[in-house]
């Protein structure tokens, strides 16, 4: 009916013999290749924790704000795992996920370092991750951030034509961040620094003061006072206080000049112009101008103690808060006010600025 398959005959196996024994050894392990990275690949480095920290050194205390995403990896740390010198957070901004630490300068494990010119209070912000759940493991690293609040023990003045020097207050987050002021003579168009300090009587001397803004709380710069003298000593006569009574520019009121503050366009910069002059019967043709600069928190509006007022048929303030000038014809007072940072003279950084004026 169908095809019939024939069975295969059984295979005939023959054992072969070798006259000499076979030699055999294990193969060498494969060579390890250098890891190959895509073009332009860079190994990821852990972010600096200091980028997530804001420090404010005040007159007698320090305030530290630390983001709960302390490591910059999108993972919030536990509030209990972060301390300032062993002190827990005193508050928390839940909306912005920020831990707040506040301490007196001599508390929370601070160390005081002293030099001839400075007092430095050193704090340590410590993050020690707690184990995950009931396990003995963690998946984040310990972080230690050194924080310094530096204060001047004494205020020095220095001379030099438009070259101010001073030891400024600063906050440090791992590396020191200093607060820098500048005071410059500007060209007529306010674009660049003026290369010459010589003027003809009646010219407008244009001044620009500023404070550099880094990681600080936003700052507003003001000019406390300005005095003109014929020598570098501000305590000599003759002397002319053309900006006095706390931030009031009197020259236009006293002489009918066009001296004024320009409307403020930025909190960290202030521009003003003064009509060139000389002292009567002084033929040397040079004057020295000394101004005191100050920076305060920009979050506060101008007031009687922090303003920039000019007179033109009435007092006006550079940022538009004209009622702050109401005391210019009286006594604006010298009351103190809490500022961004400081010591016995909170943030009132003083420099000596000179300009030579020629006829």
Secondary structure, DSSP 8 states (H G I E B T S, - for coil): ------------------SS------------------TT--------GGGGEEEEE-SSEEEEEEESSTTSSS----GGGEEETTB--SEEETTTTEEEEEEETT-TT-EEEE-SSEEEEEEEEEE----STTSS--SS--EEEEEEEEEESS------BT-------EEEESSEEE--EEEEEB-TTSSSB-S-----TT-EEEEEEEE--SSSS-EEEEEEEEEEESSS-TTSSSEEEEEETTTEE-HHHHH----EE---SBTTEEEEEEE----TT--S---EEEEEEEEEETTS--BTTB--EEESSSEEETTS-GGGGTTTTS---------SS-STTTT------B-----
